[in-house]
Amino acid sequence: MTDFAVHPALEPVTLIGAKLANRLAVAPMTRVSAREDGTPTGAMARYYSAFASGGFGLVITEGTYTDTQYSQGYFFQPGIVTESHVKAWRPIVESIHAGGAYAVMQLMHAGALSQGNRFRTDTAGPSAVPPKGQMMPEYGGSGPWPTPRAMNDDDIETAIQGFVAAALNARRAGFDGVEVHAANGYLLDQFLTNYTNLRCDAYGGSVPNRIRLTSQVVQRIRAEIPDEGFWIGVRLSQTKVNDFQYRWAGSDDARVVFTSLADAGADYLHVASEGRDWIETARLDDGDTITALAKKVTGLPVIANGGMHDMTQAARLLEEGHADVLSLGRGALANPDLPNRVACGQELEIFDHAMLQPRASLDNAGTWRRDTSA
Ligand SMILES: Cc1cc2nc3c(=O)[nH]c(=O)nc-3n(C[C@H](O)[C@H](O)[C@H](O)COP(=O)(O)O)c2cc1C
């Protein structure tokens, strides 16, 4: 399958004081398979532990909602808000650890891109701008997104407090860290994006203002969890689930974003490429790739994402120093044991979108049959 004696992605790497078995991470993937109240299930435990026993060095969970206000994005999305959430995540983390992988929880606030929230019927975002595109049927939505209410200072404070409480809960559940979801068009990315953020206050206008909320989230989590052993990562992207064309203005803006987050106390940056492969979104105007620039200006470990199941591209990316770790979405779904397969030179299964139809839930995923015994 590959020409490598040992694929560079299989080399162990020490990140933020932790020794990962290799440089392969499972990318966060929403599976809308929790109970209605957001409590994760035994089927989710089996789903996640298969990636760890399949050899992935790091497992990042699906986007998990953070509060009982506007954060939930889909019905059957897991939460990290209640004691029952914390209790049910614990065995999932334990099974990931038992498989030899580290476990990070992605914390998500959907903002204007919410299409299923048990707590609210309206949505909120930086400005009252109707989102582009249509709701996603694979997560149970249909039709246009509603126009969000513009968040006031109290709403912003509530959202920040939700992230902080969620991070504390994730630590209590045993996670090694959290990843703040500031990518793919959700709340924090709505603040960063020029056409969804029309604010005239300290959160709108310039790039330093538009990245301010994400930086504050990181700072406030860090203030509550100063322990350097608990990772606070941030996921960023140019493209969005509802806009694959959007790009940042250029490398000057990228520098501001990356340094703001590093200054706020982020431990790693995860640069995603929703709807496009890394190679299509990576080049910035000055010749650096977006991930190499993130590494250069911050000195932080960087995870690159987008089409890394092309193991030849994956090797080149690591060898040329564009990133420290690679995260895989579709490749991991098709091959929960991808690292073990690569180590043995075994062919990889090709991702089939039918796995996510008509819903992206575990009961559609071939071998991942819904298990109601949990
Ligand atoms: C079913 C599915 C669910 C996803 N859910 C999330 C999510 O919860 N959070 C997130 O940041 N990205 C999410 N993504 C995006 C992936 O993390 C990844 O960026 C994307 O699939 C591109 O990587 P790939 O080429 O390895 O698949 C999802 C992707 C898929 C296929």
Ligand as a Chemical Component Dictionary entry (heavy atoms), coordinates in Angstrom:
data_LIG
# 
_chem_comp.id                   LIG 
_chem_comp.type                 NON-POLYMER 
_chem_comp.pdbx_formal_charge   0 
_chem_comp.three_letter_code    LIG 
# 
loop_
_chem_comp_atom.comp_id 
_chem_comp_atom.atom_id 
_chem_comp_atom.alt_atom_id 
_chem_comp_atom.type_symbol 
_chem_comp_atom.charge 
_chem_comp_atom.model_Cartn_x 
_chem_comp_atom.model_Cartn_y 
_chem_comp_atom.model_Cartn_z 
_chem_comp_atom.pdbx_ordinal 
LIG C1  C1  C 0 -19.624 12.626 9.908  1  
LIG C2  C2  C 0 -18.736 13.817 10.141 2  
LIG C3  C3  C 0 -18.964 14.603 11.254 3  
LIG C4  C4  C 0 -18.152 15.713 11.524 4  
LIG N1  N1  N 0 -18.326 16.421 12.691 5  
LIG C5  C5  C 0 -17.415 17.350 13.065 6  
LIG C6  C6  C 0 -17.432 17.905 14.376 7  
LIG O1  O1  O 0 -18.232 17.552 15.246 8  
LIG N2  N2  N 0 -16.497 18.851 14.671 9  
LIG C7  C7  C 0 -15.563 19.272 13.756 10 
LIG O2  O2  O 0 -14.742 20.134 14.065 11 
LIG N3  N3  N 0 -15.511 18.716 12.514 12 
LIG C8  C8  C 0 -16.379 17.760 12.166 13 
LIG N4  N4  N 0 -16.270 17.126 10.943 14 
LIG C9  C9  C 0 -15.165 17.498 10.041 15 
LIG C10 C10 C 0 -13.990 16.538 10.226 16 
LIG O3  O3  O 0 -13.413 16.653 11.511 17 
LIG C11 C11 C 0 -12.905 16.798 9.157  18 
LIG O4  O4  O 0 -12.466 18.131 9.285  19 
LIG C12 C12 C 0 -13.385 16.585 7.733  20 
LIG O5  O5  O 0 -14.048 15.329 7.608  21 
LIG C13 C13 C 0 -12.213 16.605 6.760  22 
LIG O6  O6  O 0 -11.251 15.623 7.135  23 
LIG P1  P1  P 0 -11.117 14.229 6.336  24 
LIG O7  O7  O 0 -10.690 14.581 4.932  25 
LIG O8  O8  O 0 -10.078 13.454 7.072  26 
LIG O9  O9  O 0 -12.452 13.570 6.344  27 
LIG C14 C14 C 0 -17.103 16.044 10.635 28 
LIG C15 C15 C 0 -16.905 15.245 9.487  29 
LIG C16 C16 C 0 -17.688 14.128 9.254  30 
LIG C17 C17 C 0 -17.403 13.270 8.057  31 
# 
loop_
_chem_comp_bond.comp_id 
_chem_comp_bond.atom_id_1 
_chem_comp_bond.atom_id_2 
_chem_comp_bond.value_order 
_chem_comp_bond.pdbx_ordinal 
LIG C1  C2  SING 1  
LIG C2  C3  SING 2  
LIG C2  C16 DOUB 3  
LIG C3  C4  DOUB 4  
LIG C4  N1  SING 5  
LIG C4  C14 SING 6  
LIG N1  C5  DOUB 7  
LIG C5  C6  SING 8  
LIG C5  C8  SING 9  
LIG C6  O1  DOUB 10 
LIG C6  N2  SING 11 
LIG N2  C7  SING 12 
LIG C7  O2  DOUB 13 
LIG C7  N3  SING 14 
LIG N3  C8  DOUB 15 
LIG C8  N4  SING 16 
LIG N4  C9  SING 17 
LIG N4  C14 SING 18 
LIG C9  C10 SING 19 
LIG C10 O3  SING 20 
LIG C10 C11 SING 21 
LIG C11 O4  SING 22 
LIG C11 C12 SING 23 
LIG C12 O5  SING 24 
LIG C12 C13 SING 25 
LIG C13 O6  SING 26 
LIG O6  P1  SING 27 
LIG P1  O7  DOUB 28 
LIG P1  O8  SING 29 
LIG P1  O9  SING 30 
LIG C14 C15 DOUB 31 
LIG C15 C16 SING 32 
LIG C16 C17 SING 33 
# 
